[in-house]
Amino acid sequence: MKMQIKVMLLTVVMLGAFLFSAPAQAQAARDGGKLGVGLGAGTVVAGLSLKKQLGGALAVQGVIGSWRGYGQHWHISGDAFGVAGDILLEQAPLASGQVLSLGWNYGAGAGVGLGGGSSVLLGVTGVLGLEFNFVPAPIDFVIEYRPGLYIGAGYGDSDLGLSFIDFTGHLRFWF
């Protein structure tokens, strides 16, 4: 029993040391002037993901690729094209260590999808992102929550959609 308490205490101390040590490398990979390039999904589109830090807390993010639908209507369409953009406000990291920095942001996004024929889908979303920034390499993995309003190319009986359950992600290399 005493050994278990010692191991648990040691684990908590080590985890605390990891979470509260704050190396500058993770933030330096995201500072103004840097560009993140990878794969990801945005409002109505999945494909090439780009993110640019504009300095301070402001960043822009865009995705160009295949129309993906939204929320429960998520799909990838090979005969459709989409483009999306977000304006994001980066926040102080929730935790930072020598291997991983956990950042977050919020903002707004918009996108348009053009389908085969005359299908068009427009979307406007809120964005709440959780960023896993790997310190040893300039790589981030992002998970985003995107509640939004969608107009056009209806699914079912309506050309107007409201989705409170829509998640996207990105995997990017920074340089």
C-alpha positions as CSV (number, residue, x, y, z in Angstrom):
1,M,0.0,0.0,0.0
2,K,2.8,2.5,0.9
3,M,4.6,1.6,-2.3
4,Q,1.5,2.4,-4.4
5,I,1.2,5.8,-2.7
6,K,4.9,6.6,-3.4
7,V,4.5,5.6,-7.0
8,M,1.4,7.7,-7.4
9,L,3.1,10.7,-5.7
10,L,6.1,10.3,-8.0
11,T,3.8,10.1,-11.0
12,V,1.9,13.2,-10.0
13,V,5.2,15.1,-9.4
14,M,6.6,14.0,-12.8
15,L,3.4,14.9,-14.6
16,G,3.3,18.3,-13.0
17,A,6.9,19.0,-14.0
18,F,6.1,18.0,-17.5
19,L,3.0,20.1,-17.7
20,F,4.3,23.3,-16.1
21,S,7.8,23.5,-17.7
22,A,7.4,26.0,-20.5
23,P,10.0,25.7,-23.3
24,A,9.8,28.4,-26.0
25,Q,10.2,26.1,-29.0
26,A,6.5,25.2,-29.3
27,Q,5.4,28.8,-29.3
28,A,8.3,29.8,-31.6
29,A,6.9,27.4,-34.2
30,R,3.7,29.3,-34.3
31,D,4.9,32.9,-34.0
32,G,4.1,35.6,-36.6
33,G,5.6,35.0,-40.0
34,K,5.4,31.2,-39.8
35,L,3.2,29.1,-42.1
36,G,1.6,25.7,-41.3
37,V,0.9,23.4,-44.2
38,G,-0.8,20.0,-44.1
39,L,-4.1,18.1,-44.4
40,G,-7.3,19.1,-42.7
41,A,-10.9,20.0,-42.8
42,G,-12.7,23.3,-42.5
43,T,-16.3,24.6,-43.0
44,V,-17.7,22.3,-45.8
45,V,-14.3,21.3,-47.2
46,A,-11.5,18.8,-46.6
47,G,-8.1,18.9,-48.3
48,L,-4.9,21.1,-48.2
49,S,-4.8,23.0,-44.9
50,L,-2.9,26.3,-44.4
51,K,-2.5,28.4,-41.3
52,K,-0.6,31.7,-41.0
53,Q,0.2,33.5,-37.7
54,L,-0.3,37.2,-38.3
55,G,1.4,38.2,-35.1
56,G,0.0,38.7,-31.7
57,A,-3.0,36.5,-31.1
58,L,-4.4,36.7,-34.6
59,A,-4.2,33.8,-37.2
60,V,-5.9,32.9,-40.4
61,Q,-6.5,29.4,-41.6
62,G,-7.8,28.1,-44.9
63,V,-8.6,24.8,-46.5
64,I,-9.0,24.0,-50.2
65,G,-10.1,20.7,-51.6
66,S,-13.1,18.4,-51.8
67,W,-16.5,19.4,-50.6
68,R,-17.1,17.4,-47.4
69,G,-20.6,18.3,-46.3
70,Y,-21.2,19.1,-42.6
71,G,-22.1,17.5,-39.3
72,Q,-24.1,14.3,-39.7
73,H,-24.1,14.9,-43.5
74,W,-20.3,14.5,-43.6
75,H,-19.0,12.9,-46.8
76,I,-16.2,13.3,-49.3
77,S,-17.3,14.0,-52.9
78,G,-14.8,13.5,-55.7
79,D,-16.8,15.6,-58.1
80,A,-17.1,18.6,-55.9
81,F,-14.8,21.5,-54.9
82,G,-14.7,23.6,-51.7
83,V,-12.8,26.4,-50.1
84,A,-13.0,27.7,-46.5
85,G,-11.4,30.3,-44.3
86,D,-11.2,31.1,-40.6
87,I,-10.1,34.0,-38.5
88,L,-8.8,32.7,-35.2
89,L,-7.7,34.3,-31.9
90,E,-4.9,32.2,-30.3
91,Q,-5.0,31.9,-26.5
92,A,-2.3,31.1,-23.9
93,P,-1.4,27.4,-23.8
94,L,-3.4,25.3,-21.3
95,A,-0.3,23.3,-20.6
96,S,3.3,23.2,-21.9
97,G,6.1,20.7,-21.6
98,Q,9.3,19.6,-23.3
99,V,7.4,17.3,-25.7
100,L,4.0,18.8,-26.1
101,S,2.3,22.1,-25.7
102,L,-1.5,22.2,-25.5
103,G,-2.9,25.4,-27.0
104,W,-6.4,26.5,-27.9
105,N,-8.1,29.1,-30.0
106,Y,-11.5,30.4,-31.0
107,G,-12.9,32.3,-34.0
108,A,-15.3,32.2,-36.9
109,G,-15.2,30.6,-40.3
110,A,-17.0,30.5,-43.6
111,G,-16.9,28.1,-46.6
112,V,-18.4,27.3,-49.9
113,G,-18.8,24.0,-51.7
114,L,-19.5,23.6,-55.4
115,G,-20.9,20.2,-56.4
116,G,-21.3,18.4,-59.7
117,G,-24.0,20.1,-61.6
118,S,-25.4,23.1,-59.9
119,S,-25.1,22.2,-56.2
120,V,-23.8,24.9,-54.0
121,L,-23.4,24.8,-50.2
122,L,-22.5,27.9,-48.1
123,G,-21.6,27.6,-44.4
124,V,-20.8,30.0,-41.5
125,T,-19.4,28.5,-38.3
126,G,-18.0,29.2,-35.0
127,V,-14.6,27.6,-34.3
128,L,-13.2,26.3,-31.0
129,G,-9.9,24.5,-31.5
130,L,-7.6,22.4,-29.3
131,E,-4.0,22.3,-30.6
132,F,-1.4,19.6,-29.8
133,N,1.9,21.3,-30.7
134,F,4.9,18.9,-30.7
135,V,7.9,20.7,-29.4
136,P,10.8,18.5,-30.8
137,A,9.4,18.9,-34.3
138,P,7.4,21.8,-35.8
139,I,4.2,19.7,-36.1
140,D,0.7,20.3,-34.8
141,F,-2.4,18.2,-34.6
142,V,-5.7,20.2,-34.2
143,I,-9.2,19.2,-33.2
144,E,-11.9,21.8,-33.8
145,Y,-15.6,22.0,-32.8
146,R,-17.6,23.9,-35.5
147,P,-21.3,24.6,-34.8
148,G,-22.7,26.3,-37.9
149,L,-25.5,27.4,-40.2
150,Y,-25.6,26.0,-43.8
151,I,-27.5,27.1,-46.8
152,G,-28.1,25.3,-50.1
153,A,-27.6,21.8,-51.5
154,G,-30.2,20.6,-49.0
155,Y,-30.0,17.2,-47.4
156,G,-33.5,15.9,-47.0
157,D,-36.4,18.3,-47.2
158,S,-34.6,21.6,-46.6
159,D,-32.0,23.8,-48.1
160,L,-31.2,25.3,-44.6
161,G,-29.2,23.3,-42.1
162,L,-28.1,24.0,-38.5
163,S,-25.5,21.7,-37.1
164,F,-24.3,21.7,-33.4
165,I,-22.3,18.5,-33.9
166,D,-19.5,19.1,-36.4
167,F,-15.8,18.3,-35.6
168,T,-12.8,18.8,-37.9
169,G,-9.1,18.3,-37.6
170,H,-5.8,19.3,-39.1
171,L,-2.3,17.8,-39.2
172,R,0.3,20.4,-40.2
173,F,4.1,21.0,-40.5
174,W,5.3,24.5,-39.6
175,F,8.1,26.4,-41.4
